[in-house]
Amino acid sequence: MAAGKEIRGKIKSVENTKKITKAMEMVAASKMRKAQERMRAARPYAEKVRQIAGNLSKANPEYIHPFMQPNDATTAGFVVVTTDKGLCGGLNTNVLRAVTNELKALQAKGQGAQVVAIGNKGLGFMNRVGAKVVSSVTALGDTPHLDKLIGPVKVLLDAYTEGRINSVHVCYTRFINTMKQEAVIEQLLPLNASDLQEGNTGRDWDYVYEPDAQAVIDDLLLRYVEAQVYQAVAENMASEQSARMVAMKAATDNAGNVIGELKLVYNKTRQAGITKELSEIVAGAAAV
């Protein structure tokens, strides 16, 4: 029964794995609800800042913020948002594949790229493919903090203001529902007035600026970019927990199927062993 003992060991191993994946599924489900609430709570602010920025850019055309002025640089900037941990299905793979396609397209045009990596998985991947990583942030935990994101992102904002890069894109996984997440690449800079006014009612608002228009618009557009990056990280975290819950549930179900197949093989092996022993006993008795 050496084969039977080996099969029993495999069954025990898969049962232990099933317990782990089930526990991880329950933990991810708990974190998922909190991440979704945080993500939905941040959406109204991001949308309102987007609307006001669009109104301001149209209401005061005599002042054009540097973020709205294109330049002739031959390098693009990317803020790549991924997870710090794995076991979340194809979440990171999808967004990193989209980023890789963009990098290849830029390389074909003879242009370069600078990358800000948010998340350990994206940082490791960008280093492996040889991308120029100018800054990074990892170990964000389960709650994104804006003070940890401002520094790395500001590297690209300063580079754009100085004319060293011609655009800034944010790459993340947008949360649609628990079963579906979508990898997206959105352009942050240069800001487009028509894009900023997306969702407007069609009315043009005029504002009274205090202390002056330049100070207000400068600060507002900086807050707008920070809000978009924070929202991207919040969306990615909600997507991460949803994807991890689904992946761990699939792993638990697969472990159950494997256990069932192994038990069937074990019973067949055991039955064959018993039949063989009975056959030997009967043959021995007949010989006597």
N, C-alpha and C positions, 0 to 999 in steps of 0.2 A: 504493500500500500504506500510505496514511496511517492507515487504519482498523486495519490489522494491527499497525502500530507502536504505536498507542494501546492495543490489546488486550494486546500484549506488556508494555507498561508496567504495566497493571493486574495482569497475572499476577505480575510481579516484586514489585509492592507487596503483594499478598495473600500471596505466599510469605514475604516478610519478616515480615508480621504473624503468620503461622503459626509461624515460628521463635520469635517472642516469646511467644506464648501457650503453646507447648510448653514453653519454659523456665520460664514462670511456673507451669505445671501441675506440673512436677517439683519446683520449690521449695516449692510449697504442699503437695505430698505429703510432703516431708521434714519440714516444720514441723508438719504435721497429726499425725504420729505422736508427736512430742514434746508437742504440746498435749494430745492425748488421754491420754498417760501422766500429765501434770501434773494434768489434770482428774480422772482416776480416783484418783490418789493423794490428792487433797484430799477426796474424797467420804466416806471412813470417819470422818475427824475431824468434818466437818460433821454427819453423822448421829449420832455419839456425843454431841456437844455438844447437839444437839437432844433426844436421849433424856434426858440428865442434867438439862437445863433443865426438861423436863417433870416429871421425878421430884421435883426440888427445889421446883417451884411447888406440887406437891401435898403434899409432905412437910412444908412449913412454911407453912401457910395464914395464920398470924397476921401475916406480913410480906408485903405486896403491893408488888412493884416498880413504879415509875412506868410502865415499859414495858407493864405488864399492865392499866393503868387507862385506860379510854376517857375522852375529854373531849368537850366540846360545840363545838369549833372548827368553822369552816365552810370550812377549807382542807385539802386533802390533799397529801401529798408523794410524789414519784415519783423513784426512782433509775433512770434510763434508760441501759442498757448497750448500746452499739453499737460499730462498728469505727472505726478511724482512717482506713482506706483502703477504696476501693470494689472493683469487679471481683469481687464475691462473690455474684452472682445477686440473688435477692430477700430475702436475709437481713435487711438493715436495713429494707427496705420493710415486711416482715411485722410486725416488732416495733414500728416507728413507727406503722403503721396501727392496731395494737392500742392503743397509748398515745393516739393521736388520738381513738379511739372513747371511751376512758375520760375524756379531757378534755372532750369534747362532752357526755357524760352528766353530768359534774359541773357544767358550765356550764348545762345545762338545769335543774338543781336549784338554781341560784343560788349554787353553791360555786366556790371558786377552787382553784388548784393551784400548788405550788412544785416545781421540777424540779432535780435534780442530774444533769448530763449526764456520762457516762463514755464517751468516744469522740468523735472529731471529727465524724462523720456525724450523731450524735444532737444534738450541740451546735449545729451549723449548722441542722438542721431545726427545733429548738425555738425558735431565734432567729427563723427565718422565719415561724413560725406565731404568734409573739407570746407564747409561754409565758414565765412568770417563772422564769428560770434563776438560782438562788441561788448555785450553785457548779458547777465543772466540772473535769475532769481529762482531758487528752489525751496522745498520744504515750507510751502505756504500753509500746510495743514488743511483742515476742513473749512476754514473761514478765510476768505481773501481780505487782506488789509491793504488799503490804498497807500499807506506810507511805505510799504515794501515794494510797491509797483512803480511809484513815481520816479525813483532814481534810475532804474534800468531804462524805462521808456524815455526819460528826459535826454538820454544820450542820443537817441534818434531825432528827437525834436530839435535839439541844438544843432545837430548835423544838417537837418533840413533848413533851419534858419540861416546857417552859415553857407548854404549852397553846395554842400558836399554830397547830398543825396537828392534825388528828384521826386521821391514819393515815399510814403510810409503806409504799409498795409498791416492789418491785424488778421491773423489766421487762427481760427478757433473752431470749436464744435458747438453749433447752435442747438439748444434744446427745443424740440418740437413737442414730443410727448415721451412717455416712459419707454415706449418701444421703438422710437425713431429719433435719431439725432443726425444732424447734417453738418458736414465740414464746409466752412465758408471762408472766403478771403475778401475782406472789405478794405477799401482805400480810406485811410484817415487823412492823409495829406497828399497833394494840396486839397483844401476844402473847396467844395463846389457849392455855390449858393443855392442852386436848384435842388441839389441833393439834401442840403441842410433843411430845406423847407418841405421835405417830404411829409405828408400827412397834414399840411396846413389847410386851413379853411378857404384859402384864396384871398384873405384880407391882408392888406399891408398896414402894419402898425408903425407909428412914429413914437420915439421915446425921448424923454428928457434925461440927459446924461449928467451924472454927478460922480466924480468931479469933472470928467470930460470924456468924450467918446472914445478916445484912444485907450485910456486906462481901463474903461469898462470892457471894451471889446477884447483887449489883450488878455485880461483876466478871464473873461467868459470863454473864449476859444480854448484857452489852456485847460480850464475846467471841463470843457466839452470833450477834449481828447482824453483826459483822464477818466471821465465818466464812461466813455466808450470802451476803454481798455478794462476798466473795472467790470463793466457789464459783460465783456467777453470772457473774463476769468470766471465770473459767477455762472454764466451759461455753461462754460466748460465743466465746472465742478458739478453742476446739476446733471449734465450729460454723463459725467464719469460715474456717479453713483448709480444712475439708472442703468447704464451699460454694464456695470459690475454686478448689479443685482440680477439682470437677465442672464449674464454669462455664468454666474454661480448657480443659478437655478438650472440652467442647461447642464452644467457640470454635475449637479446633484442627480438630475434625472438620468444622465448617462451612466453615472456610477451605479444607480439602481439597476439599470439594464445589464451592465457588466456583471453585477453580483448575481442576477438571475441566470445569466448564461453560464457563469462559473459553477453555480450550484447544480445546474442541469448536467454539466460535464462531470462534476464530482459524483453525483448520484449514478450516472451511467458507468463511471469508472468503478465505483463501489459495487454496483450490481454485477458488473462483469467479473470482478474479483470473487464475489460470493459464488457466482455461477461456476467459475473455474474450480474453486475449492470443492463444491458439491460434486462436480464431474469427476474430480480426482478420487474423492471418497467412494463414489459409486463404482468407478472403474476398479479401485482396489478391492472392494467387497466382492465384485464379480470374479476377480482373479482368484480370490481365496475359495 
